[in-house]
Amino acid sequence: MSDPQYADGLYFRGPRDDAPDFVIGSMSIRKARFISWLNDQVSDDEGYVKLSVTKQKKDPSKWSFKLNTWKSDSEPSQAPVSKEEPTTNVGDDDDLPF
């Protein structure tokens, strides 16, 4: 397992003690550092660089953005998807017991 890589220039801190309940925290981006780091990353087939959000062990009020390099071992199923409405075979009303 390789060492985790953290996003450079991207910072998140949990809410202040006096913040309203709906505030989750605050995020800061050091633009030049983050763009430089982001340009060095390899994106997936759809052009995404994926990050996992983790709490820091030393200070749980601070969060980190770890590069998510997980890849599936198998290809997704390519089974065709039918767009037709499903049908059920219901007998005539004469078959009903009531």
MMTF fields as JSON, N, C-alpha, C and O atoms, coordinates in Angstrom:
{
  "mmtfVersion": "1.0.0",
  "mmtfProducer": "UNKNOWN",
  "numBonds": 391,
  "numAtoms": 392,
  "numGroups": 98,
  "numChains": 1,
  "numModels": 1,
  "chainsPerModel": [1],
  "groupsPerChain": [98],
  "chainIdList": ["A"],
  "bondAtomList": [4, 2, 8, 6, 12, 10, 16, 14, 20, 18, 24, 22, 28, 26, 32, 30, 36, 34, 40, 38, 44, 42, 48, 46, 52, 50, 56, 54, 60, 58, 64, 62, 68, 66, 72, 70, 76, 74, 80, 78, 84, 82, 88, 86, 92, 90, 96, 94, 100, 98, 104, 102, 108, 106, 112, 110, 116, 114, 120, 118, 124, 122, 128, 126, 132, 130, 136, 134, 140, 138, 144, 142, 148, 146, 152, 150, 156, 154, 160, 158, 164, 162, 168, 166, 172, 170, 176, 174, 180, 178, 184, 182, 188, 186, 192, 190, 196, 194, 200, 198, 204, 202, 208, 206, 212, 210, 216, 214, 220, 218, 224, 222, 228, 226, 232, 230, 236, 234, 240, 238, 244, 242, 248, 246, 252, 250, 256, 254, 260, 258, 264, 262, 268, 266, 272, 270, 276, 274, 280, 278, 284, 282, 288, 286, 292, 290, 296, 294, 300, 298, 304, 302, 308, 306, 312, 310, 316, 314, 320, 318, 324, 322, 328, 326, 332, 330, 336, 334, 340, 338, 344, 342, 348, 346, 352, 350, 356, 354, 360, 358, 364, 362, 368, 366, 372, 370, 376, 374, 380, 378, 384, 382, 388, 386],
  "bondOrderList": [1, 1, 1, 1, 1, 1, 1, 1, 1, 1, 1, 1, 1, 1, 1, 1, 1, 1, 1, 1, 1, 1, 1, 1, 1, 1, 1, 1, 1, 1, 1, 1, 1, 1, 1, 1, 1, 1, 1, 1, 1, 1, 1, 1, 1, 1, 1, 1, 1, 1, 1, 1, 1, 1, 1, 1, 1, 1, 1, 1, 1, 1, 1, 1, 1, 1, 1, 1, 1, 1, 1, 1, 1, 1, 1, 1, 1, 1, 1, 1, 1, 1, 1, 1, 1, 1, 1, 1, 1, 1, 1, 1, 1, 1, 1, 1, 1],
  "groupList": [{"groupName": "MET", "atomNameList": ["N", "CA", "C", "O"], "elementList": ["N", "C", "C", "O"], "formalChargeList": [0, 0, 0, 0], "bondAtomList": [1, 0, 2, 1, 3, 2], "bondOrderList": [1, 1, 2], "singleLetterCode": "M", "chemCompType": "L-PEPTIDE LINKING"}, {"groupName": "SER", "atomNameList": ["N", "CA", "C", "O"], "elementList": ["N", "C", "C", "O"], "formalChargeList": [0, 0, 0, 0], "bondAtomList": [1, 0, 2, 1, 3, 2], "bondOrderList": [1, 1, 2], "singleLetterCode": "S", "chemCompType": "L-PEPTIDE LINKING"}, {"groupName": "ASP", "atomNameList": ["N", "CA", "C", "O"], "elementList": ["N", "C", "C", "O"], "formalChargeList": [0, 0, 0, 0], "bondAtomList": [1, 0, 2, 1, 3, 2], "bondOrderList": [1, 1, 2], "singleLetterCode": "D", "chemCompType": "L-PEPTIDE LINKING"}, {"groupName": "PRO", "atomNameList": ["N", "CA", "C", "O"], "elementList": ["N", "C", "C", "O"], "formalChargeList": [0, 0, 0, 0], "bondAtomList": [1, 0, 2, 1, 3, 2], "bondOrderList": [1, 1, 2], "singleLetterCode": "P", "chemCompType": "L-PEPTIDE LINKING"}, {"groupName": "GLN", "atomNameList": ["N", "CA", "C", "O"], "elementList": ["N", "C", "C", "O"], "formalChargeList": [0, 0, 0, 0], "bondAtomList": [1, 0, 2, 1, 3, 2], "bondOrderList": [1, 1, 2], "singleLetterCode": "Q", "chemCompType": "L-PEPTIDE LINKING"}, {"groupName": "TYR", "atomNameList": ["N", "CA", "C", "O"], "elementList": ["N", "C", "C", "O"], "formalChargeList": [0, 0, 0, 0], "bondAtomList": [1, 0, 2, 1, 3, 2], "bondOrderList": [1, 1, 2], "singleLetterCode": "Y", "chemCompType": "L-PEPTIDE LINKING"}, {"groupName": "ALA", "atomNameList": ["N", "CA", "C", "O"], "elementList": ["N", "C", "C", "O"], "formalChargeList": [0, 0, 0, 0], "bondAtomList": [1, 0, 2, 1, 3, 2], "bondOrderList": [1, 1, 2], "singleLetterCode": "A", "chemCompType": "L-PEPTIDE LINKING"}, {"groupName": "GLY", "atomNameList": ["N", "CA", "C", "O"], "elementList": ["N", "C", "C", "O"], "formalChargeList": [0, 0, 0, 0], "bondAtomList": [1, 0, 2, 1, 3, 2], "bondOrderList": [1, 1, 2], "singleLetterCode": "G", "chemCompType": "PEPTIDE LINKING"}, {"groupName": "LEU", "atomNameList": ["N", "CA", "C", "O"], "elementList": ["N", "C", "C", "O"], "formalChargeList": [0, 0, 0, 0], "bondAtomList": [1, 0, 2, 1, 3, 2], "bondOrderList": [1, 1, 2], "singleLetterCode": "L", "chemCompType": "L-PEPTIDE LINKING"}, {"groupName": "PHE", "atomNameList": ["N", "CA", "C", "O"], "elementList": ["N", "C", "C", "O"], "formalChargeList": [0, 0, 0, 0], "bondAtomList": [1, 0, 2, 1, 3, 2], "bondOrderList": [1, 1, 2], "singleLetterCode": "F", "chemCompType": "L-PEPTIDE LINKING"}, {"groupName": "ARG", "atomNameList": ["N", "CA", "C", "O"], "elementList": ["N", "C", "C", "O"], "formalChargeList": [0, 0, 0, 0], "bondAtomList": [1, 0, 2, 1, 3, 2], "bondOrderList": [1, 1, 2], "singleLetterCode": "R", "chemCompType": "L-PEPTIDE LINKING"}, {"groupName": "VAL", "atomNameList": ["N", "CA", "C", "O"], "elementList": ["N", "C", "C", "O"], "formalChargeList": [0, 0, 0, 0], "bondAtomList": [1, 0, 2, 1, 3, 2], "bondOrderList": [1, 1, 2], "singleLetterCode": "V", "chemCompType": "L-PEPTIDE LINKING"}, {"groupName": "ILE", "atomNameList": ["N", "CA", "C", "O"], "elementList": ["N", "C", "C", "O"], "formalChargeList": [0, 0, 0, 0], "bondAtomList": [1, 0, 2, 1, 3, 2], "bondOrderList": [1, 1, 2], "singleLetterCode": "I", "chemCompType": "L-PEPTIDE LINKING"}, {"groupName": "LYS", "atomNameList": ["N", "CA", "C", "O"], "elementList": ["N", "C", "C", "O"], "formalChargeList": [0, 0, 0, 0], "bondAtomList": [1, 0, 2, 1, 3, 2], "bondOrderList": [1, 1, 2], "singleLetterCode": "K", "chemCompType": "L-PEPTIDE LINKING"}, {"groupName": "TRP", "atomNameList": ["N", "CA", "C", "O"], "elementList": ["N", "C", "C", "O"], "formalChargeList": [0, 0, 0, 0], "bondAtomList": [1, 0, 2, 1, 3, 2], "bondOrderList": [1, 1, 2], "singleLetterCode": "W", "chemCompType": "L-PEPTIDE LINKING"}, {"groupName": "ASN", "atomNameList": ["N", "CA", "C", "O"], "elementList": ["N", "C", "C", "O"], "formalChargeList": [0, 0, 0, 0], "bondAtomList": [1, 0, 2, 1, 3, 2], "bondOrderList": [1, 1, 2], "singleLetterCode": "N", "chemCompType": "L-PEPTIDE LINKING"}, {"groupName": "GLU", "atomNameList": ["N", "CA", "C", "O"], "elementList": ["N", "C", "C", "O"], "formalChargeList": [0, 0, 0, 0], "bondAtomList": [1, 0, 2, 1, 3, 2], "bondOrderList": [1, 1, 2], "singleLetterCode": "E", "chemCompType": "L-PEPTIDE LINKING"}, {"groupName": "THR", "atomNameList": ["N", "CA", "C", "O"], "elementList": ["N", "C", "C", "O"], "formalChargeList": [0, 0, 0, 0], "bondAtomList": [1, 0, 2, 1, 3, 2], "bondOrderList": [1, 1, 2], "singleLetterCode": "T", "chemCompType": "L-PEPTIDE LINKING"}],
  "groupTypeList": [0, 1, 2, 3, 4, 5, 6, 2, 7, 8, 5, 9, 10, 7, 3, 10, 2, 2, 6, 3, 2, 9, 11, 12, 7, 1, 0, 1, 12, 10, 13, 6, 10, 9, 12, 1, 14, 8, 15, 2, 4, 11, 1, 2, 2, 16, 7, 5, 11, 13, 8, 1, 11, 17, 13, 4, 13, 13, 2, 3, 1, 13, 14, 1, 9, 13, 8, 15, 17, 14, 13, 1, 2, 1, 16, 3, 1, 4, 6, 3, 11, 1, 13, 16, 16, 3, 17, 17, 15, 11, 7, 2, 2, 2, 2, 8, 3, 9],
  "groupIdList": [1, 2, 3, 4, 5, 6, 7, 8, 9, 10, 11, 12, 13, 14, 15, 16, 17, 18, 19, 20, 21, 22, 23, 24, 25, 26, 27, 28, 29, 30, 31, 32, 33, 34, 35, 36, 37, 38, 39, 40, 41, 42, 43, 44, 45, 46, 47, 48, 49, 50, 51, 52, 53, 54, 55, 56, 57, 58, 59, 60, 61, 62, 63, 64, 65, 66, 67, 68, 69, 70, 71, 72, 73, 74, 75, 76, 77, 78, 79, 80, 81, 82, 83, 84, 85, 86, 87, 88, 89, 90, 91, 92, 93, 94, 95, 96, 97, 98],
  "secStructList": [7, 7, 7, 7, 7, 5, 7, 6, 6, 3, 3, 3, 3, 7, 7, 7, 6, 6, 1, 7, 6, 6, 7, 7, 7, 3, 3, 3, 3, 7, 2, 2, 2, 2, 2, 2, 2, 2, 2, 6, 1, 7, 7, 7, 6, 6, 1, 7, 7, 7, 3, 3, 3, 3, 3, 7, 1, 1, 7, 6, 6, 3, 3, 3, 3, 3, 3, 7, 7, 7, 7, 7, 1, 1, 7, 7, 7, 7, 7, 7, 7, 7, 7, 1, 7, 7, 7, 7, 7, 7, 7, 7, 4, 4, 4, 1, 7, 7],
  "xCoordList": [0.85, 0.0, 0.897, 1.836, 0.624, 1.457, 1.039, -0.058, 1.949, 1.669, 0.529, 0.439, -0.344, -1.443, -0.909, 0.093, -1.596, -1.262, -2.403, -3.574, -2.048, -3.051, -3.037, -1.986, -4.207, -4.33, -3.561, -3.741, -2.712, -1.923, -2.694, -3.124, -2.863, -3.533, -5.026, -5.706, -5.558, -6.992, -7.156, -6.626, -7.896, -7.987, -9.443, -10.222, -9.798, -11.15, -11.043, -10.239, -11.838, -11.881, -13.338, -14.227, -13.573, -14.916, -15.476, -14.758, -16.736, -17.39, -16.808, -16.322, -16.875, -16.492, -17.476, -18.58, -17.086, -17.957, -19.258, -20.299, -19.212, -20.405, -21.144, -22.028, -20.787, -21.438, -22.852, -23.111, -23.775, -25.122, -25.076, -24.106, -26.12, -26.166, -25.999, -25.46, -26.454, -26.407, -25.018, -24.802, -24.081, -22.719, -21.911, -21.778, -21.379, -20.593, -19.125, -18.429, -18.657, -17.266, -16.91, -17.78, -15.607, -15.15, -14.014, -13.23, -13.942, -12.944, -12.127, -12.666, -10.828, -9.935, -9.138, -8.74, -8.912, -8.127, -6.994, -7.228, -5.775, -4.634, -4.504, -3.926, -5.05, -5.299, -4.072, -4.159, -2.957, -1.786, -1.297, -0.965, -1.249, -0.764, -1.717, -1.285, -3.027, -3.996, -4.032, -4.062, -4.03, -4.069, -2.819, -2.902, -1.667, -0.431, -0.509, -0.159, -0.971, -1.108, -2.116, -1.868, -3.237, -4.3, -3.829, -4.158, -3.069, -2.556, -1.574, -1.376, -0.957, -0.016, -0.711, -0.063, -2.004, -2.733, -3.271, -3.556, -3.402, -3.982, -5.467, -5.861, -6.286, -7.731, -8.233, -7.539, -9.46, -10.051, -10.578, -10.372, -11.254, -11.743, -12.726, -12.887, -13.38, -14.377, -13.801, -14.529, -12.506, -11.86, -11.887, -11.597, -12.233, -12.297, -11.012, -10.38, -10.623, -9.617, -10.413, -11.002, -10.431, -11.3, -10.532, -9.382, -11.189, -10.605, -11.505, -12.73, -10.896, -11.637, -11.447, -10.343, -12.498, -12.431, -12.236, -13.033, -11.163, -10.842, -10.561, -10.082, -10.863, -10.519, -9.084, -8.63, -8.365, -6.987, -6.947, -7.77, -6.014, -5.894, -5.491, -6.016, -4.56, -4.063, -5.089, -5.146, -5.896, -6.888, -8.154, -8.253, -9.129, -10.347, -11.183, -12.095, -10.886, -11.629, -11.103, -11.725, -9.946, -9.375, -9.55, -9.373, -9.897, -10.112, -9.076, -8.546, -8.788, -7.839, -8.529, -9.566, -7.944, -8.449, -7.39, -6.362, -7.662, -6.712, -7.073, -8.241, -6.059, -6.267, -6.823, -6.236, -7.954, -8.599, -8.154, -8.583, -7.302, -6.762, -7.395, -6.922, -8.46, -9.106, -9.689, -10.306, -9.487, -10.056, -10.697, -10.173, -11.819, -12.53, -11.715, -11.06, -11.754, -11.052, -11.788, -11.188, -13.078, -13.865, -14.551, -14.843, -14.793, -15.509, -16.988, -17.515, -17.666, -19.106, -19.844, -19.401, -20.951, -21.751, -22.228, -22.696, -22.106, -22.529, -23.84, -24.111, -24.65, -25.924, -26.828, -26.92, -27.5, -28.383, -29.541, -30.053, -29.938, -31.036, -32.243, -32.187, -33.337, -34.565, -35.306, -35.441, -35.784, -36.532, -38.034, -38.822, -38.435, -39.858, -40.462, -39.78, -41.733, -42.458, -42.595, -42.887, -42.392, -42.594, -44.076, -44.957, -44.318, -45.701, -45.959, -45.058, -47.176, -47.571, -48.742, -49.566, -48.804, -49.909, -50.985, -50.836, -52.048, -53.166, -54.305, -54.628, -54.904, -56.002, -57.224, -57.223, -58.248, -59.497, -60.126, -59.827, -60.998, -61.692, -62.547, -62.893, -62.893, -63.708, -62.956, -63.582, -61.621, -60.822, -60.769, -60.323, -61.22, -61.141, -62.162, -63.293, -61.781, -62.69, -63.786, -64.598, -63.839, -64.888, -65.665, -66.582],
  "yCoordList": [-1.175, 0.0, 1.239, 1.32, 2.181, 3.377, 4.406, 4.358, 5.322, 6.383, 7.262, 7.519, 7.726, 8.588, 9.913, 10.436, 10.441, 11.743, 12.699, 12.398, 13.838, 14.811, 15.997, 16.395, 16.551, 17.709, 18.874, 19.211, 19.479, 20.62, 21.901, 22.114, 22.741, 24.019, 23.997, 24.982, 22.894, 22.757, 22.475, 21.488, 23.346, 23.255, 23.358, 24.141, 22.546, 22.573, 22.539, 21.792, 23.335, 23.355, 23.232, 23.822, 22.463, 22.312, 23.649, 24.649, 23.67, 24.934, 25.555, 24.858, 26.868, 27.583, 27.198, 26.732, 27.389, 27.06, 27.853, 27.347, 29.094, 29.939, 29.917, 30.741, 28.977, 28.907, 28.345, 27.519, 28.783, 28.205, 26.713, 26.248, 25.976, 24.528, 24.132, 23.064, 24.975, 24.609, 24.784, 24.36, 25.392, 25.578, 24.323, 23.934, 23.697, 22.478, 22.811, 22.08, 23.893, 24.286, 25.332, 25.909, 25.566, 26.528, 25.91, 25.115, 26.289, 25.748, 26.893, 27.948, 26.678, 27.655, 26.976, 25.819, 27.702, 27.174, 28.15, 29.317, 27.663, 28.455, 28.149, 27.138, 29.037, 28.812, 28.295, 27.257, 28.986, 28.58, 27.196, 26.385, 26.913, 25.606, 24.493, 23.432, 24.74, 23.696, 23.419, 22.257, 24.448, 24.24, 23.502, 22.609, 23.867, 23.171, 21.696, 20.825, 21.418, 20.03, 19.284, 18.147, 19.912, 19.287, 18.952, 17.89, 19.842, 19.588, 18.427, 17.834, 18.09, 16.974, 15.626, 14.584, 15.628, 14.386, 13.772, 14.47, 12.457, 11.73, 11.572, 11.063, 12.008, 11.899, 10.552, 9.848, 10.213, 8.961, 9.143, 10.19, 8.124, 8.152, 9.284, 9.709, 9.77, 10.828, 12.205, 13.197, 12.286, 13.559, 14.02, 15.182, 13.115, 13.476, 13.122, 12.111, 13.949, 13.62, 13.49, 14.463, 12.3, 12.033, 12.186, 11.763, 12.799, 13.028, 12.435, 12.484, 11.871, 11.419, 12.461, 12.977, 12.773, 13.743, 12.96, 12.083, 13.29, 12.59, 13.591, 14.695, 13.2, 14.038, 13.754, 12.612, 14.799, 14.623, 13.98, 14.303, 13.086, 12.397, 13.358, 13.277, 14.271, 15.192, 16.243, 16.65, 16.684, 17.733, 17.426, 17.828, 16.721, 16.324, 17.487, 17.273, 18.729, 19.858, 20.236, 21.022, 19.667, 19.913, 18.674, 17.55, 18.886, 17.787, 17.863, 18.935, 16.726, 16.657, 16.082, 15.426, 16.336, 15.818, 14.888, 15.33, 13.591, 12.571, 12.111, 11.868, 11.995, 11.513, 10.099, 9.221, 9.876, 8.571, 7.87, 8.24, 6.869, 6.156, 4.784, 3.995, 4.49, 3.175, 2.964, 3.864, 1.762, 1.391, 0.028, -0.846, -0.153, -1.418, -2.48, -2.189, -3.712, -4.822, -5.317, -5.927, -5.058, -5.565, -4.413, -3.37, -4.627, -3.641, -3.678, -4.744, -2.536, -2.548, -3.334, -3.415, -3.898, -4.68, -3.81, -2.69, -4.332, -3.598, -4.164, -4.052, -4.768, -5.332, -4.229, -3.165, -4.473, -3.437, -3.154, -4.058, -1.911, -1.498, -1.241, -0.453, -1.911, -1.739, -0.499, -0.272, 0.301, 1.509, 1.279, 2.199, 0.05, -0.25, -0.471, -0.922, -0.155, -0.392, -1.895, -2.617, -2.378, -3.806, -4.157, -3.375, -5.325, -5.753, -6.988, -7.788, -7.126, -8.337, -8.944, -8.234, -10.25, -10.941, -11.207, -12.068, -10.473, -10.628, -11.246, -10.809, -12.261, -12.93, -12.023, -10.895, -12.521, -11.779, -11.575, -12.302, -10.583, -10.323, -11.519, -11.644, -12.405, -13.564, -14.558, -15.383, -14.486, -15.403, -15.02, -15.819, -13.802, -13.346, -14.051, -14.275, -14.41, -15.162, -14.319, -14.861, -13.034, -12.207, -11.444, -10.701],
  "zCoordList": [0.0, 0.0, 0.0, 0.792, -0.858, -0.945, 0.111, 0.667, 0.355, 1.32, 0.808, -0.392, 1.708, 1.263, 0.737, 1.225, -0.263, -0.818, -0.471, -0.703, 0.079, 0.474, -0.479, -0.98, -0.72, -1.607, -1.004, 0.166, -1.802, -1.362, -1.674, -2.808, -0.672, -0.882, -0.644, -0.931, -0.124, 0.145, 1.629, 2.137, 2.335, 3.793, 4.245, 3.701, 5.258, 5.815, 7.331, 7.889, 7.979, 9.442, 9.868, 9.254, 10.919, 11.463, 11.934, 11.963, 12.297, 12.661, 13.939, 14.829, 13.994, 15.224, 16.328, 16.046, 17.549, 18.68, 18.649, 19.068, 18.157, 18.146, 16.805, 16.574, 15.919, 14.607, 14.732, 15.608, 13.864, 13.868, 13.502, 12.903, 13.861, 13.636, 12.17, 11.879, 11.249, 9.836, 9.217, 8.082, 9.93, 9.42, 9.723, 10.883, 8.7, 8.837, 9.07, 9.774, 8.493, 8.638, 7.604, 6.952, 7.465, 6.464, 5.67, 6.187, 4.417, 3.519, 2.945, 2.614, 2.831, 2.223, 1.125, 1.254, 0.052, -1.055, -1.341, -1.657, -1.227, -1.665, -3.154, -3.552, -3.954, -5.372, -6.144, -6.801, -6.077, -6.866, -6.468, -7.332, -5.148, -4.688, -5.098, -5.549, -4.939, -5.259, -6.759, -7.166, -7.575, -9.027, -9.489, -10.333, -8.944, -9.298, -8.917, -9.713, -7.692, -7.233, -8.102, -8.503, -8.391, -9.169, -10.58, -11.108, -11.187, -12.534, -12.573, -13.633, -11.452, -11.39, -11.206, -11.311, -10.936, -10.663, -11.946, -12.919, -11.926, -13.05, -12.773, -11.724, -13.716, -13.525, -14.039, -14.772, -13.635, -14.099, -15.529, -16.144, -16.046, -17.431, -17.698, -18.842, -16.658, -16.827, -16.508, -16.548, -16.19, -15.932, -14.485, -14.2, -13.56, -12.141, -11.421, -11.729, -10.463, -9.468, -8.176, -7.705, -7.608, -6.459, -5.152, -5.035, -4.174, -2.859, -1.794, -1.908, -0.753, 0.421, 1.51, 1.686, 2.234, 3.319, 4.611, 4.945, 5.337, 6.577, 7.69, 7.433, 8.934, 10.082, 10.464, 10.402, 10.86, 11.287, 12.665, 13.522, 12.887, 14.174, 15.286, 16.397, 14.993, 16.024, 16.417, 17.577, 15.465, 15.725, 14.928, 13.769, 15.522, 14.807, 14.281, 13.483, 14.718, 14.164, 12.781, 12.066, 12.406, 11.082, 10.227, 10.697, 8.98, 8.058, 6.953, 6.663, 6.337, 5.231, 4.007, 4.109, 2.86, 1.593, 1.023, 0.512, 1.121, 0.692, -0.717, -1.021, -1.572, -2.932, -2.881, -2.25, -3.542, -3.576, -4.858, -5.951, -4.726, -5.885, -6.077, -6.895, -5.332, -5.427, -6.811, -7.379, -7.352, -8.647, -8.512, -7.821, -9.164, -9.142, -9.869, -10.869, -9.366, -10.02, -11.251, -12.136, -11.309, -12.432, -13.153, -12.568, -14.409, -15.215, -14.854, -14.536, -14.896, -14.632, -15.708, -16.854, -15.328, -16.258, -17.406, -17.2, -18.612, -19.802, -20.346, -21.542, -19.486, -19.923, -20.437, -19.825, -21.563, -22.098, -21.145, -20.484, -21.089, -20.235, -21.102, -22.047, -20.779, -21.542, -21.064, -19.861, -22.009, -21.65, -21.75, -21.529, -22.083, -22.199, -20.823, -19.903, -20.686, -19.445, -19.242, -20.195, -18.027, -17.789, -17.941, -17.584, -18.468, -18.654, -17.813, -17.563, -17.391, -16.673, -17.419, -17.997, -17.399, -18.058, -17.025, -16.158, -17.126, -16.213, -17.001, -18.106, -16.417, -17.108, -17.227, -16.734, -17.877, -18.017, -16.651, -15.704, -16.556, -15.306, -14.883, -13.709, -15.836, -15.534, -14.642, -13.976, -14.623, -13.811, -12.338, -11.514, -11.984, -10.618, -9.743, -10.176, -8.508, -7.649, -7.003, -6.253, -7.263, -6.629, -7.651, -7.301]
}
